[in-house]
Amino acid sequence: MEKTICELFAGVGGFRLGFENYSKEWRTVWFSQWEPSDKDQWAHGCYLRHFGPSYDLDGEDKTNIDIHEVDKNKIPDHTILVGGFPCQDYSVARSLSNEKGIEGKKGVLWWDIRDTLAAKKAPFGLFENVDRLLKSPSKQRGRDFGIILSCLAGLDYNVEWRVINAAQYGGPQRRRRVFIFIYKKNTVFSQELLKGFGRMSQANKMKHIEKLLIQEGFFAQQFPIQSNIKLEETLKIKKGKTNEDLVDVTKNFKFDFKNAGCMINDTIYTAQVTEIEEEEIPLGAILQNNSNYSEYNVQKYKQYTIKYPVEDKYYIAADKLYYESTHKRFYNEYEEGTPTPEIKGTWQYLKGGKKLRRIKRKKDESSQEEEFEYTFSEGAISFLDEWNKSARTMLTSESSFNRSTHIVKDMVTGQIRILTPIEAERIQGFDDNWTEYASMPIKDEKGDVIAREDKVMPDRKRYFMMGNALVVPMITRMAKAIDDIVKQEK
């Protein structure tokens, strides 16, 4: 079986880089990256600069258009479909005329994954999402993931999932994401993994699934867990081949999915597992100015020891750090008065605890507007991110004036600053300056692309790309397991 990949919602190429870092034998035959909110399409340009274009079976480059408009039958055949898709509302409803069957909400990208799997029948798939996918929506816990599993059952896939915290397995960031590995029931991998499963008693089936999740399954081999799991089973899921099945799942499915589990022969098994923690990479090891700091053995993290000078623009001005010299961590408006714009503009205030007056307007029964006063409170969070811990989860708002933004004390200068784009790339496991340039289009008067040129990507976009990305070393670990699996296929 060929080692070929199709990458949807590709971003700046995290899945592809992860596979290629393991083996250059893996070949991406097609990708898609289109960001509707970005008129310049920087992520697509960055991907092109590193990997070049891809063409469909008609020889056309449609990698930068809305994936809904792509004819999935024109995508080249591939062994594995990969992609990180957003957590959305995946529910469906019957169309008003009932002539078109079911209708999902527009812009929901899961259906493009489903349609690609249906058209190309890839033997394997690997997908990434935020871990709240397993619990959404809040009013019908587990429904959205149930819809996904129902679709996959209808396409004859078995499924395994795990919530993985990258920092637990040698990553430089505490980032929890759910990964979903799927495989056709007729693959050698499925048949060997589940040999005799259909003839087993229910008790033996449960023992077999437990062994799969702890030792022999896809994720267990690369991301070991402790053996003290409590395995649960739910109902046999409907296959989703008919309109009635998906509509029924939308209306009625509810289940408490745990952080690990599988769907084998359309039955769901789930368990709460505990990761076996490996040595994490501390934030101090990835900072640019780290080579003069003796506490860290930089040779141990030699991939991060290139020393770039940190530009002045990343340091925070003194008047933006603290609003008073005591560096207090709590602001009580009831005692200290309404905070001024100068106070609100400091990191001390932003990351500190607060007790503030708020006014809420509400209409009464006679439609008269009334005002209600209430207290808004929030606790303090760490002002500086510590050198000896892995980085917190990085968001797309990284570097902006935001509570979630990392700020650090520079190891060499001792000054306080935000992270640099290079450090953001290191947190996600990308090569240094991966997002520095993008291959951007030059268009003629008609708007047609006639050439491309490398352009410097704005810092704000670089942080955004990394906040949207996945942790590349986690994909490389999975690529090893997939490589072994594919070698056994016919």
FENKA-V333780 format. One record per residue. RES is the residue in one letter. PHI is phi in degrees with one decimal (999 if undefined). OMEGA is omega in degrees with one decimal (* if undefined). D_LAST is the distance of its C-alpha to the last C-alpha in Angstrom with 1 decimal. Layout:
res:phi:omega:d_last
RES:PHI:OMEGA:D_LAST
RES:PHI:OMEGA:D_LAST
This chain:
res:phi:omega:d_last
M:999:-178.0:5.7
E:-70.4:178.2:9.5
K:-96.5:-175.3:12.1
T:-122.5:-174.0:14.3
I:-129.0:164.4:17.0
C:-118.1:-174.9:19.6
E:-115.7:176.6:22.8
L:-96.6:-179.4:25.4
F:50.2:-163.4:28.9
A:-74.0:-176.8:28.2
G:58.6:178.3:31.7
V:-102.1:168.3:32.1
G:96.4:-177.4:28.4
G:-62.6:178.6:28.0
F:-62.6:-177.6:24.3
R:-61.8:179.3:23.5
L:-62.2:179.3:25.8
G:-60.6:178.1:24.4
F:-68.2:-177.1:20.8
E:-69.3:175.2:22.3
N:-64.7:176.7:24.6
Y:-81.1:-177.8:21.8
S:-156.3:177.0:19.9
K:-73.2:177.2:20.7
E:-69.6:179.6:17.1
W:-76.2:-174.3:16.9
R:-123.6:177.6:18.1
T:-87.0:-174.6:19.9
V:-90.1:179.0:19.8
W:-164.6:175.4:22.6
F:-142.5:175.2:25.0
S:-139.0:175.3:28.0
Q:-148.6:177.2:31.2
W:-144.5:-179.6:34.5
E:-111.5:-174.5:37.3
P:-61.7:-177.1:39.9
S:-90.4:-175.9:42.7
D:-115.4:-177.3:42.4
K:-67.1:-178.4:44.1
D:-95.2:177.1:43.0
Q:56.2:-177.4:39.3
W:-66.4:-179.2:39.4
A:-62.9:178.1:35.9
H:-60.8:178.9:34.3
G:-63.2:178.1:36.5
C:-65.6:178.8:35.5
Y:-60.4:180.0:31.8
L:-60.6:-177.9:32.4
R:-61.6:-178.6:34.5
H:-85.7:-169.0:31.7
F:-123.0:-177.6:28.7
G:81.6:-175.1:30.1
P:-79.7:173.0:29.4
S:-129.5:-176.0:26.4
Y:-125.6:179.4:26.5
D:-81.6:-175.1:25.2
L:-68.4:173.9:24.0
D:-93.2:-179.1:27.7
G:78.5:-178.7:28.3
E:-105.0:177.1:30.4
D:-96.1:178.7:30.7
K:-119.7:-176.5:31.0
T:-78.9:-176.4:30.0
N:-124.6:172.1:33.5
I:-124.3:178.3:34.5
D:-55.4:-176.7:34.5
I:-60.0:177.3:30.9
H:-63.4:-176.8:32.5
E:-88.1:-178.2:33.3
V:-83.0:173.0:29.8
D:-74.7:-173.9:28.1
K:-63.4:178.5:24.7
N:-70.6:179.9:23.3
K:-86.9:177.2:24.2
I:-72.4:178.4:22.1
P:-59.6:176.7:19.3
D:-60.7:-177.9:15.7
H:-153.4:-179.4:14.3
T:-83.2:-178.9:11.7
I:-138.5:174.1:14.6
L:-100.5:-178.9:18.2
V:-128.5:175.7:20.9
G:169.3:173.0:24.7
G:-104.2:-175.9:27.9
F:-109.8:-175.7:29.8
P:-73.4:174.6:33.4
C:-80.2:-176.5:34.7
Q:-130.4:174.7:36.4
D:-87.2:-174.7:37.6
Y:-94.0:-174.8:34.7
S:-64.8:178.1:36.9
V:-126.9:175.7:37.0
A:-140.5:175.9:39.9
R:-74.2:-179.9:40.5
S:-64.4:-176.1:41.9
L:-60.8:-180.0:45.6
S:-82.5:-177.1:45.3
N:65.6:179.9:42.2
E:-80.3:-178.1:41.0
K:-96.1:179.1:38.2
G:76.1:-176.5:37.1
I:-96.0:177.8:36.5
E:-133.3:173.1:37.4
G:-94.7:178.6:36.4
K:-69.5:-179.1:38.6
K:-66.0:177.2:38.5
G:82.2:179.8:36.9
V:-85.1:-166.3:34.6
L:-78.9:177.0:31.4
W:-57.7:-175.3:29.1
W:-65.7:176.3:29.2
D:-73.7:172.1:27.7
I:-65.3:180.0:24.7
R:-58.1:-178.4:24.5
D:-66.4:178.3:24.9
T:-67.6:176.9:22.2
L:-62.4:-179.3:19.7
A:-66.9:-176.9:21.0
A:-77.2:-171.1:20.8
K:-102.6:175.3:17.5
K:53.3:178.3:15.5
A:-59.7:179.2:13.8
P:-63.0:-174.0:11.3
F:-136.3:174.3:13.6
G:-150.3:178.0:17.3
L:-140.0:-174.8:20.0
F:-129.8:-177.6:23.6
E:-130.0:179.7:27.0
N:-155.8:173.8:30.4
V:-68.0:-173.5:33.8
D:-69.5:178.3:34.1
R:-69.2:175.0:36.7
L:-52.6:-176.6:34.0
L:-69.6:-174.8:33.7
K:-112.6:-173.0:37.5
S:-90.6:-6.5:38.3
P:-79.7:-173.8:40.5
S:-65.0:-177.9:43.3
K:-86.8:179.3:44.9
Q:-150.2:-170.4:41.7
R:-49.3:175.0:39.7
G:86.9:-176.5:35.9
R:-59.8:-174.7:36.1
D:-63.7:178.0:34.2
F:-68.3:175.9:31.2
G:-62.0:176.8:31.4
I:-63.6:178.4:31.1
I:-60.6:180.0:28.0
L:-63.7:178.5:26.4
S:-63.2:176.5:27.6
C:-62.1:-177.7:25.9
L:-68.3:175.7:22.5
A:-61.8:179.0:23.0
G:-65.8:178.8:23.7
L:-99.9:176.1:20.4
D:65.0:174.3:18.5
Y:-108.5:160.7:17.8
N:-92.1:-170.7:18.6
V:-138.3:169.0:20.6
E:-134.7:178.1:22.0
W:-135.1:175.3:25.0
R:-152.4:168.1:27.4
V:-85.9:-175.0:30.6
I:-120.0:172.9:30.5
N:-94.6:-173.6:33.7
A:-56.6:-177.8:32.9
A:-64.6:179.6:36.0
Q:-72.0:-175.7:34.9
Y:-125.1:172.0:32.0
G:81.5:176.1:33.7
G:-89.2:-178.3:34.1
P:-88.0:-174.0:37.5
Q:-146.1:174.4:37.9
R:-82.9:-174.8:38.5
R:-125.9:179.9:36.2
R:-97.7:176.6:34.6
R:-138.9:175.6:31.8
V:-92.1:175.8:29.4
F:-110.2:-175.6:25.7
I:-123.7:177.8:23.3
F:-109.0:-179.1:19.6
I:-124.1:178.9:17.7
Y:-150.7:179.3:14.3
K:-61.3:-178.1:13.3
K:-66.3:-178.0:14.1
N:-92.2:178.0:11.1
T:-75.5:175.5:8.6
V:-58.8:-179.9:7.7
F:-57.1:-179.4:10.4
S:-64.2:-177.1:12.9
Q:-66.4:179.3:12.6
E:-74.9:-178.7:13.2
L:-65.4:-173.9:15.8
L:-116.6:-178.0:17.6
K:-56.6:178.3:17.4
G:74.2:-174.0:20.6
F:-60.7:-176.2:21.8
G:-65.4:-178.3:23.0
R:-96.0:-177.2:25.2
M:-75.4:170.0:26.8
S:-68.3:-179.3:30.4
Q:-60.5:179.4:31.2
A:-63.4:-179.8:32.4
N:-71.3:175.5:29.3
K:-61.7:180.0:27.2
M:-63.9:177.1:29.4
K:-65.2:-180.0:29.0
H:-65.0:179.6:25.2
I:-65.7:178.0:25.3
E:-60.2:178.3:28.0
K:-65.7:177.7:25.8
L:-62.3:-176.8:23.0
L:-70.4:-176.2:25.4
I:-89.2:-171.1:27.2
Q:-127.9:-163.0:24.7
E:-102.9:-177.6:21.0
G:-73.1:-177.1:20.3
F:-58.6:-175.3:19.0
F:-77.3:-176.5:22.6
A:-61.2:-178.0:24.2
Q:-70.8:-177.2:22.3
Q:-101.3:-177.8:23.5
F:-131.3:-173.1:26.7
P:-61.7:179.4:28.3
I:-128.2:174.6:30.8
Q:-74.1:-171.7:33.7
S:-87.0:-176.2:33.2
N:-87.3:-179.4:36.1
I:-108.2:174.8:34.5
K:-114.3:-174.0:35.8
L:-86.0:177.5:33.0
E:-124.1:179.0:33.9
E:-128.4:175.1:32.4
T:-120.4:-174.3:33.3
L:-64.5:174.9:33.1
K:-71.6:-172.6:30.1
I:-76.1:175.7:29.6
K:-72.1:-168.2:30.0
K:-76.0:178.5:26.9
G:78.5:179.5:28.6
K:-79.9:-177.9:27.7
T:-113.0:179.3:31.5
N:-59.0:-175.8:34.3
E:-60.1:-177.0:36.1
D:-63.5:-177.6:33.4
L:-68.5:176.6:33.3
V:-64.3:179.2:37.1
D:-64.6:177.8:37.6
V:-62.0:178.9:35.4
T:-57.0:-175.0:37.5
K:-81.0:-166.0:40.7
N:-121.0:-172.8:40.1
F:-71.5:175.1:37.2
K:-150.5:-179.2:38.4
F:-160.8:179.6:36.8
D:-89.9:177.8:37.4
F:-68.8:176.0:34.0
K:-91.9:-173.5:34.0
N:-79.8:175.5:32.4
A:-149.2:177.2:29.2
G:165.2:-180.0:27.3
C:-155.0:170.3:24.3
M:-120.8:-178.1:23.8
I:-115.6:-178.9:21.9
N:49.8:173.3:21.8
D:73.5:174.8:24.5
T:-112.4:-175.6:26.8
I:-95.5:173.1:28.0
Y:-126.0:-177.8:28.7
T:-143.1:-178.8:30.6
A:-153.8:172.4:32.4
Q:-88.9:-176.5:34.6
V:-116.3:178.2:33.4
T:-115.8:-177.1:35.2
E:-71.9:171.8:33.5
I:-90.7:-171.2:34.1
E:-75.6:171.5:35.9
E:-94.3:179.7:35.2
E:-68.1:-179.1:37.8
E:-83.4:175.8:38.2
I:-90.5:-178.3:39.2
P:-74.0:179.3:42.8
L:-56.2:-179.5:44.0
G:-58.9:-177.6:46.4
A:-78.1:-178.1:43.7
I:-107.4:179.7:42.5
L:-69.0:-178.0:45.9
Q:-61.5:-180.0:46.8
N:-89.3:-178.0:50.1
N:-120.2:-169.9:49.0
S:-72.9:178.7:49.5
N:-97.4:-175.3:53.2
Y:-100.2:-168.4:52.6
S:-70.3:-176.3:52.7
E:-64.5:-178.3:51.5
Y:-100.2:176.2:47.9
N:-80.3:-172.7:46.1
V:-67.4:176.3:44.7
Q:-64.8:178.7:42.9
K:-64.6:179.2:40.7
Y:-116.0:-170.3:39.7
K:-61.2:178.6:39.9
Q:-67.5:-178.0:37.7
Y:-111.0:-170.8:40.5
T:-91.5:175.9:43.5
I:-64.6:-174.0:44.1
K:-100.1:173.6:47.5
Y:-102.6:173.3:48.3
P:-67.4:178.6:51.8
V:-87.1:-177.4:51.9
E:-67.3:-177.5:53.7
D:-58.2:-173.7:56.8
K:-65.2:-179.3:55.5
Y:-89.4:177.5:53.2
Y:-82.8:-176.5:56.2
I:-95.7:179.9:58.0
A:-62.1:-175.4:61.7
A:-57.5:-177.3:64.1
D:-73.8:176.9:65.5
K:-99.3:-179.0:62.1
L:-87.6:-172.1:61.3
Y:-128.6:174.9:64.2
Y:-97.0:171.1:66.9
E:-152.3:-169.0:69.1
S:-70.0:-179.7:69.4
T:-74.4:178.5:68.9
H:57.4:-179.4:65.2
K:-61.9:-173.1:65.5
R:-114.3:-178.9:62.4
F:-144.9:178.4:63.9
Y:-119.7:-179.1:65.8
N:-110.2:-177.1:68.0
E:-64.4:-178.8:69.3
Y:-67.8:-178.4:71.9
E:-102.7:-171.8:73.5
E:-110.6:179.4:72.8
G:87.4:-179.0:73.0
T:-62.9:-179.0:70.7
P:-65.7:179.4:68.5
T:-77.9:175.5:69.3
P:-57.0:179.1:66.8
E:-65.8:177.7:67.1
I:-66.4:-179.1:66.2
K:-62.6:-177.2:63.2
G:-86.7:179.7:62.0
T:-107.3:177.5:61.5
W:-67.8:177.5:58.4
Q:-59.7:179.1:60.6
Y:-69.1:-175.3:61.3
L:-61.0:-175.8:57.8
K:-92.0:-179.9:56.1
G:-82.3:176.0:59.1
G:-77.3:-175.6:60.0
K:-144.8:170.2:62.1
K:-135.7:-168.6:64.4
L:-127.4:173.7:65.3
R:-77.1:174.5:67.3
R:-136.0:178.2:65.4
I:-115.6:176.4:66.8
K:-117.1:179.5:65.0
R:-100.2:-176.3:66.4
K:-146.6:179.2:66.2
K:-87.4:178.3:67.9
D:-87.5:-175.4:70.0
E:-62.6:179.1:70.6
S:-94.2:178.1:73.1
S:69.1:173.7:70.6
Q:-83.1:-177.9:72.7
E:-83.0:178.3:70.7
E:-118.1:178.4:71.3
E:-109.9:177.1:70.3
F:-124.4:176.7:69.0
E:-95.9:175.3:68.8
Y:-141.4:-178.3:66.1
T:-106.6:173.6:64.9
F:-97.6:179.9:61.6
S:-129.4:170.9:60.5
E:-148.4:-178.1:57.6
G:-83.5:177.9:57.2
A:-75.7:171.6:56.9
I:-118.1:-177.6:53.7
S:-56.1:179.7:53.3
F:-72.4:177.3:55.2
L:-108.7:174.0:53.4
D:-81.0:-171.9:49.8
E:-76.1:-179.6:50.0
W:-67.3:-170.8:48.7
N:-91.7:176.1:47.4
K:-122.6:175.3:45.1
S:-67.2:-177.5:41.9
A:-66.2:171.9:42.4
R:-71.0:176.9:42.7
T:-58.9:179.7:40.3
M:-89.9:-179.6:40.9
L:-106.3:178.8:41.6
T:-67.8:178.8:41.9
S:-85.7:-179.1:45.7
E:-49.3:179.3:45.5
S:86.2:177.7:48.6
S:-80.3:178.4:50.6
F:-75.3:-169.1:53.7
N:-149.4:-178.5:51.7
R:-57.9:-176.0:51.7
S:-82.7:-179.5:48.0
T:-65.6:175.4:48.4
H:-74.7:166.8:48.2
I:-128.8:-172.7:51.4
V:-134.2:169.8:51.8
K:-92.2:-178.2:54.5
D:-61.5:-174.8:53.7
M:-68.5:-177.3:53.5
V:-98.0:-175.7:55.6
T:-86.7:-176.2:58.1
G:78.7:179.2:58.4
Q:-84.7:-177.9:58.5
I:-93.0:-175.7:56.6
R:-152.6:170.2:54.0
I:-85.5:174.5:50.9
L:-71.5:174.7:47.5
T:-87.9:175.6:46.7
P:-58.2:177.9:43.7
I:-63.5:178.8:42.2
E:-66.2:175.6:42.6
A:-63.4:177.2:41.0
E:-64.6:179.7:38.0
R:-65.4:178.3:37.9
I:-58.9:179.8:38.1
Q:-94.1:176.2:34.8
G:82.5:176.0:33.2
F:-84.7:174.6:33.4
D:-66.5:177.0:34.7
D:-56.6:178.3:38.5
N:62.0:177.3:39.8
W:-57.7:-176.6:36.4
T:-103.1:-176.4:38.4
E:-65.2:-178.3:41.4
Y:-124.9:174.3:40.7
A:-138.2:177.1:39.0
S:-85.6:-171.4:38.5
M:-107.0:-172.9:40.8
P:-75.4:167.4:41.6
I:-107.5:-173.8:44.7
K:-112.5:175.8:45.7
D:-85.4:-176.3:48.2
E:-62.8:179.8:51.0
K:-84.1:-178.6:48.8
G:91.0:178.3:46.4
D:-81.9:179.3:43.6
V:-76.7:-179.3:41.7
I:-111.1:178.8:42.9
A:-168.1:175.7:41.8
R:-133.4:176.8:40.8
E:-141.6:177.5:42.6
D:-74.7:177.1:42.1
K:-126.9:176.8:44.3
V:-72.5:178.9:45.1
M:-77.5:177.4:43.7
P:-59.4:-179.8:46.5
D:-52.7:-176.8:46.4
R:-57.8:178.0:46.5
K:-69.9:179.9:43.2
R:-61.9:177.4:41.6
Y:-63.7:-179.5:42.5
F:-61.1:179.6:41.2
M:-59.9:-178.7:37.8
M:-73.0:176.0:37.4
G:-63.7:179.5:38.7
N:-88.4:-170.6:35.9
A:-82.4:173.4:33.2
L:-108.9:-178.1:30.9
V:-84.3:-170.4:31.0
V:-56.2:-179.4:28.6
P:-59.3:176.4:28.2
M:-67.6:177.5:26.9
I:-68.6:179.0:24.0
T:-61.7:176.8:23.4
R:-63.4:178.6:23.1
M:-69.2:178.9:20.6
A:-59.8:177.7:18.6
K:-60.4:179.6:18.3
A:-65.4:-179.6:16.8
I:-67.0:177.4:14.4
D:-59.6:178.3:13.4
D:-63.8:-179.8:12.8
I:-65.0:-175.8:10.7
V:-65.0:178.9:8.4
K:-61.9:-178.0:8.1
Q:-88.6:-178.6:6.7
E:-79.4:-179.7:3.8
K:-76.9:*:0.0
